[in-house]
Amino acid sequence: AIAVLLLSITGAFAVAQSSLQSSNFAKNRTTAYYLAQEAIENIRNMRDNNGLEMLKNRTSNVSWLKNFAESNEQCGIDNANPCMVDSLGSLNPNPQVCNGGTCPNLFLRDEEFFWYKVDNSPGDWSDTNFSRSVRLSSVPGTNNEINVEVTVSWNRGVVPKTVVISENLYNWQSLEEL
C-alpha cells in the first residue's frame, strides 16, 4: 500500500514539474515574440515619421529610410552586423550596430520594461537572458521595399532557443502623387 502511494505521489510530482517547465517555456516564447514584434513596430514607426516629415515639409528630400536604414548609417541595408533596437531610447532612439556581431542581453527595468541598461540609470534593473538583433535587407527588384528580420534568443537551461520573425516594409508614403 505504501509503495502504491509513493508511486502515485511521485507520478503527480513528475506531472507537476513537467507542467511548470512547459509553462515557463511558453512564457519565454511569448515574451520573445513580443520583443521581436516590438522591434519591427519601432522600425515601422521610424518609417512613418519620415513619411510625415516629408508631407509636413512638402519635400521629397527626406528619405523614408532616414535614421534606421540609409546606406550612410550604421545599420544600413544589407549590413553584415546585426543591430539593436531600443524602443524606449535608453541607448539611442535609432538602431545601433551590435559590437562584435553579438547583441547584448536586455534588462528588465522596474519589472515593466525591457531596455538596454545605461550606466547610472535610475530604477531597479534585473538581467534577463533575452537577446534581440535586427537585420535590414533589400528586396530584389525594388527600391521601395525592405525586409526587417528580428531574432530574439534566450537559453532554456543550457539549450539555446530562438524566435525569428520577418516583415517587409514598403515606402507607401512617397510624394509622387503630390
Secondary structure, DSSP 8 states (H G I E B T S, - for coil): -HHHHHHHHHHHHHHHHHHHHHHHHHHHHHHHHHHHHHHHHHHHHHHHHHHHHHHHHT-S-S-TTTTTT-TTSTT-TT-SS-EE--TT-SS-SS-EE-GGG---EEEEETTTEEE---TT--S-EEEEEEEEEEEEEE-TT-SSEEEEEEEEEEEETTEEEEEEEEEEEE-TT-STT-
